[in-house]
Amino acid sequence: MKKLAVLLCALCVFSTVAKAAEENIQNPNEGIKTPPTKEEMMAKRQAREAALEQKLGLTEEQKVKAKEIRMQGHEKLKPIFDQIRNKKKEAEMVKLSRIATWAQEEKLAKIDKEIQDLKKQANEIRKENMKEFESILTKDQKKILKQMKKEGRKKFEQRHKNQHPVKPVLEENK
């Protein structure tokens, strides 16, 4: 009788595992998000830019100037992002190296500090770009932009309410 009970339990477990495996084979990528393609990201960015231009009611001259500001900012940020990427690769190499753990931790701490400094530089450039963009706006457009920032901050906080608090960006532009 005990052998029969054990056999039935084993059969139940086997059938459950087999069913799960079959479902996984039928839908192997179910629940896995694939990252967006470069084209999809570009389309989303262009849609956001167009929506911003429309909400602010930018003139053609302002649109041209805004694009110029964006491009200048991109050119300033590119070398910093390249440095960050290189530092991350360097950190991976340190993790894969066969040096002592304490030496690895020391090097990784140094690299992490350098990455944080680079991120601060990038944030400063972003702030400068925002100030330059705001300088081409009228008073009414600045009010609309300020309201859009508040709404964006609320949406961000709702999506990330279970994570660590983030201090508001660009608060000095009040």
Beta strands, then each sheet from edge to edge (+ up, - down):
end
